[in-house]
Structures are given as C-alpha cells and as structure tokens.
C-alpha cells in the first residue's frame, strides 16, 4: 500500500510508525511539519510543511536537555515552554490557525497529488491533521487521523478556533486511530459518523519488548546510574507538561519520606528546569530527589527497570506511552483518575488510581504500594500479560493495516 504520512517527524512516536509500516512492506512517503534528515528514515519521498512554531520550541528544548543545543537560539527556545510568553504565543497561534492552514493546504495538496497515495494519514489533529484535512479536500484522497491523548480534551476544548476546525475534520475523516477508547467515544459525540472505521492502538506503535521488559538484575542498573540500592525507588517520567500534575507529585514526596525516609525519587526531563527546582527547594527534598535530563529509549528502559513505582498523574491524557513502557518493565503504576487511566489500570489489582488534585491521595497510594510487596509482584505479572496481549508492535501494525483496508473498502 502507498501511504503518505503527515507527521512531526522529529517525534519518536512518528518515527516508530514510519519504521513499522515500512518494515511491514508498505511504501511510505513523508510530509513532515518539522525539517528532518530523510536519509535516516525508510521513506520514498519527503517534503517539509512547517505549520507550528512550537515544533521549533520542542526541538530546541530536546536539544538543550540532551546537551546538544548548538546555539543561543536553541537554548532560548528550550526555555520558552510553560512561560507566559509561551502561553501568549500559543494563544496567538491558535487564533491564526485558520489562516495558517489555508496557506499551507495548497502546497500539501499538490504534494499529495504528486505522490498519489492510497491513503493520507495524519498523526494528531493539531496541527498536522488540520492541514492535511484542508489538503485532502482539494486532493480528494482517503484520509485517516490519529489522536494522541489531548487533541480533544485539551487543545480543542480550550480554544474555539481549534474546536471548530476539529469538528469539521471529524465530519469528513474516513478513518480514526486513537491511543485510547476515550477519544473514540469523544469523536463520536463530536460528530464522527457511526459507520467510520476506528481502531485503538498505542500511540507509539506498540512496546518494543527487546528494550522495555523486566530486568533480572535491577540492582546492577541502580549501580550503573548511581541510584541508591535497597530503598524504594519511584520514577516520574512525564516531564514538565502543562497537563501533568507535577505539583501534586512534588507535594506528595515529603509525606512519603515521613513514612519511608530512605525513599528516592527520580524525575525525567526536569534537569535544569526552574519550576522543578523551585518545587524541590520549596519542599526541602533535594537529598531524596534527582532531576534528570531527557534520555534515550534504552536509558529510559533502564531507569524503569531499576524503579519500583511509576507515577503518571495528569488532568488530560490518552494512554501515556511512558506508562505502558514502565508497566512493561515491572513498575507498579500510580495513575491519575482520568478516563483513559482506567483502560489500563484497575485500582488495587494491577496498580492504583489516585485523585490527581490530592498530594495526600498520591502519597497514600505510594506508601501502600511500597508496603505491599505481594501486591507489587502480583501487579507485575498482570501487567506483563496486559502488555503482551494488547501492546505488541505486530498487533498494533495489524490494527492500523486493518483500519486502512476498511477505509479503502468504504471510501467513496
């Protein structure tokens, strides 16, 4: 099948899908909203259609976190996220979205007509999906959209311009892939017709079992990464995102330390971040917390394998890939009480669900999990089965391929 993927190709999740679909024998063409080196990807053609300044911010932020920022400009962009300026620019971007989409749509439509794919697949709604939607109206091709957690409940719900564009897209799209059942339900309530094919599969294309698995020797990994041995180790992999409740996470730590003074906490993608440092200072927990930079997938797996608990507390989410990866590595999940969390975690069986507004609730769940080793072991086995049954790469690719076939059979 000839596919044109409209993605932010700097995203690891998009890269996974490109590789998985190419490995499955499909001819993949790429339209990226951020410039990348196409020679590193298994694609037949490549065009760049920049649509969103925040892609540049994310790239600069990642480069700074990884120690590879090459200019003051990259460093500046890396510091924007979460600032007043960031929020003001995001609001302006959303207000200008209709004009931006119109400006880019004709170029993308020409590219679609040149490639002549069987299917155009955009991987998230803002802004790849919105531009692709405008382009396929011109190019007249079957159109599939993926949603990654916050497309409806955060981006569209908080901005009338984006919601209006999203509603239009849902009325026209020919197939929907979401990373959670919640998004499929919302899509139908927002106008997606009942006859439109849908599927649910992890947003990253599935869990790579060669990387994310339970380690037979977590102690050696703690030694490798200079982490304390023989103490409860809790990991927060979510980074500083506006919808992730890191305020709840940091506020809960002193309560856990009161019960388990030797407990240790690690937080990924927070090294050098002023807000995270402010929380550490506010709660006087510097001896028990390590703020880490963004790390490679292999290093992230090792941190998961070394940890006992994983914290994923948020107000908006689909299925966090990091939560699935942590569960695959044997971490006991403590997840916020949102609809998508319940699709993976049954409270007191294979993890805990807490009120993300309550540091006390999160602390109590962490304390209980630390105390109940039998529950953690039972959850580890249950989660291993869940990941193997629902999150393998072949199963995820097969779901997308089936969706494509359904779209082609029903497209008019």
N, C-alpha and C positions, 0 to 999 in steps of 0.2 A: 504494500500500500504506500502511496506517496503522501507524506504528511508535511504540512507547514506549521511549525510550532512558533507561536508568538509568545515570547517569554523575556524575562530579565535574565540573560544568560550568565550573569555573574552569580546567580543564586545556586547554591549546591543542589537544591531540590530540583531545579530546572535541568541542571547538568545531568543529574541521575536519570531523569525521564528521557532526555536526549540519548544517553548511552544505552539505556534499557531497550528503548524502542528500536534503535539502530541494531543492537545485538539480536533483537527478535526478527530481523530481516526486513524491516521497513526502510523506505527511502526517506530520510529526514532532511527537511530544509528548514533553515532558521531565520526568523525575523526577531532580532533582539532589541530591547529598549535601552540597552546599555552596551557600549562597544566592548567587544572581547576579541581574543585571537581565535578565529575559527579553525585554525590548523590543529588546535588541541581538542577539537570535538569531531565526532563522526557524522558530519553534515555534508550534504551535496552542494548547497548554496547558502550564502549568508548575506544579510542586509541588516543595517542598524537603523532603527527608527526611534530616536530619543524622544520621550514624552514626559519625563518627570524628573525634576531636579533632585528629588530625594534619592534616586538611584546613585547619583554622584556623592551624596552625603553618606549613604551606606557603604559605598566603595571606599571613600576616604576614611570612614570610621573603622572598617575592617583592616585597612592597610595600617592605620595607626596602632590598632590593637595587636596586630601581628608583628609590629616593629618594622614594617616595610614601607611606611609613608615616605615619599620621596621629595616632598616639597612642603613649604609652609601652607600652601593652598590645601593640600590633602589633610594636614593637621587641623586647619581651620574647619574644614567640612566635618572632620571626625568629632569636633566638639559641639556641633550645632544641635544634635539630637536632644530633645527634651527641653531646650531653651525656649524663652519667649519668642525669639526670632524664628526658631524652627516652627513653632505653632502658628505664628503670623504668616510665614511663607506657605505653610501647608494650607491654611485657610484661603490665601490668595490663589494658590494652585488650583484648589477645588472650584473656586469661583470662575477661574479662567478655563476650566476643563472643557466645556463645550467648544470653545474657540480652538483650543489646542488639538482636540480630537479631529475637528473638521480640517485643520491644517495638515495633519499627518495622514488622514484617512486615504486621500487620493494616491499618495506615494505608496502606501502599503497595498492598496487595491491594485495598482499597476504591478507590484511585485507578485501578488497572488496570481494575477492573470498570466504573468510571465512563467511562473513555476507550474501553474495549472495543477494544484494538488487535488487529491481525492477529498481531503478534509483539512480545514483550518482549525487548529486547536490552540486557544489562548489559555495560559496557565495563571490565572487570577483575574478578577474583574477590574479593579483599579490598578493600573491604567491600561494594561495590555489588552484586557478583554473589551474595554470600551472602545479603544481604537480599532481593534480587529472587527468588532461588531459593525462599526461605521464602514469599514473597508469591505466586508463581505456583502453588505447591502449593494455595493457597487459591483463587486466581482462575482456575486451570485455563486457562492460555494457553500457546501455543508459546514456548519460552524458548531464547534464543541467548546465549552468553557469549563475550566476548573476553578473551584473556590477553595481558598486556603484559610478558613477559620474566621477571619474578621471582615470579610468582604461585605457581609450583610449587617452584622450586629454592631460593628464599629464604624467603618468607612461610610457606608450608605446611610446608616441611621443618624449620623451626626451632621450630615450635610445634604440639604435639599437638592443641590445640583447633581451630586453623585447618585443620590437615590433615584432621581428622575431618569438618569441615564441607565441605571441598573435595571429599573422596571422595564424600560424599553428593550434592553438586551434580553431579559427573561421572556419577553413575549415573542422574540424572534429566534432564540437559540435552538439548535437541533439536537443537542445532547449535553448533559450535565454530569461532570465528575466532581465530587466533593470529598473532603477528608473526614466528614462526619455526617451521620444521618440528620443531625440538627439542621444543617444547611439545605439538605434536600427538602425537609419539611418547610423551612422558611421560603425557599424558592417557589414551592407550590402555592404557599399562601400569598406570595407577591406576584403571582401571575403565570408561573411556569405551567403549561398545559399538562394534563394528566398523561397524555399519550407520548410525551417527550421522553426518550430513554434516559435513565440515570444510573449511576453506579457510585459506590462508596469504596475508596481505597486510600491508603496512606498518601499524604501529600508529597512525600519524598520518594515515592515509588516502591516502598517496602523496606524492610530491615535487612541489611547486609549481615547475614549470620556469620560470615567469616571475620567480621570486625566486632559486631555487637553480640556478645554471648557471655555466659557466666564463666568467670576465670577460676581455675582450680587453685590459684595461689594469689589471692588478693593482697596478702601481706607483702609479697615482693613488689607489687605495684605501688603500695604505700611507701616502701623504701625508695623506689625509683623516683617518685615525685616528692620525696621529703615530707611525707604526711605522717602524723602520729600513728603508732601501731597500738592495737589493743584498746582503742577507745571508739565510741560511737562516731561515725563519720557521716555527715549529712551534706548533700550536694544540691545546689540551686543552679541549674544550667540555663535559665531563661534570659539572663542579661537584663539590661535596662530598657524595657519597652513600656510604653505608656499604659498599656492594659494589664501588665503583670504587677501583682501586688507585692512588690519588694518591701514596701513599708510594713506590711504585715509580717513578712519573713524576718526582717531585721528586729522588729519589735518583739518577736516571739523568742528570740535567742536567749536573752537573759533569763527567761522563765525556765527554759530547758537547762541552762547552766546551773540554775539553783538546785535542780534535781540531779543533774549529771555534770559536775564541774569540769570533767575532762573531755566532754563532747567537743567536736571540732567541726567547723562549717566551712565549705568552700563554695565560692560564687563565681561562675564563669562569665566572661565578657564584662567584668566590672573593674578590672585593674585600671587605676588612674582616673576613674570616674568620680567627679566631685560629689555627686549625690550619694553614691555608695559609701564613700569615705566619710561623708557627713553622718550617715546612719551609724557607722562603726564607732565614730567618736562620740556621738550622742548617747549610745548605749554602753560605752566603755567595754567593748568586746574585742579589741584588737588582738589580744592574745589567743582568742578562740576562733578567729575568722581569717581566711585568706582570700583576698580578691585576686582572681586570675584573669589573664587576657583571653581573647578568643583563641581557640586551639584547633588543631586538625581533628578530623574524624577519628583517627586512630588514637590520638591522645585523649579525646573526649571519652572514648570507649574505656580506656584505662582508668580514668577518673571514676566513671560509673562502676566499673568492676571492683574498684577499691572501696566504694562507698556502701553504706548500709541503707540509707534512705534517700529518696529524691523528692524535692519539693517543686510543685508546679501549681502556683497559686495565681489566679488571674480572674479578671472580670469578663473578658471576651476571649474566646478561643474556639478553634476547631479541635482537631486532635493534634496536640503538640508532638512533633517528631521526636523531640528530646525525651518526652515522657515515655514513648514506646521504646526508644533506644535504652533508656535507663532500666525499664522493666525487663528488656531482653538480657541485660547484664546482671540481673538479680537484685536491683534496688527495690526497696519497698516504697510504693508511691503514696505520697500525701498530696492530693489534688484539690483544687478549689471546687466549690459547689456550683458548677455550671453544667448545662445540659450535656455537653459533649464529654465531660469527665465521666459521667455515669455510663457512657457507652463502653468504657474500658475498665472502670474500677467499681467494684461492688463493696460498699463500706463494710469493714470488719472481715471481709473474706480474702480479697487479694490486694487490699490497700485501704486507705482511709480517705474520706471526703470531708473537707472542713469548710466552714464559713470563711471565705477569703477576706472578710472585713474584720475578722476577730483574731488578733495575735494569740489570745488565750486559747481559742479553739485549736489553732495550729500547734501551739506548744503542747497542749494536752495530747494531741494525736502523736506528735513526735515522741513524747515521753512514753506513751503507751506502746508504741512500736518498738522503742529501744528496750523496754522491759520484757516484751513478749517475743522471745526468740523463736518459740514454736510457731507463732503466727507468721513471723517473717519467713521462716523456712517453708511453711505451707503456701504462702503467697508467692514465693519464688518459683515453686513448682507449677502453680496455677498460671502464673504469668508467662512462664516458659511455654506452656501449652497454648495460651492465647496468642502469643506472638507467632508460634509455628503454624497455627491454624488460620490466622487472619492477616498476617503481615509479611508473608514471604514475597520476594521480588517476582518470581514466576506467577504467583497468584494475582498480584497487583497488575502486572502487564497483561495477563489474560483477561482481567476485568475491563481494562481500557480497550483492548482489542475487540472484545465482545460489544462494548459500547459503540465503537467505530462501525462495526458491522450493522448494528441496529440502526444507527444514524443513516448509513447508506441505503438500507432497505426501506426506510420511512421517508427519506428526503424527497421533496417534490419541488 
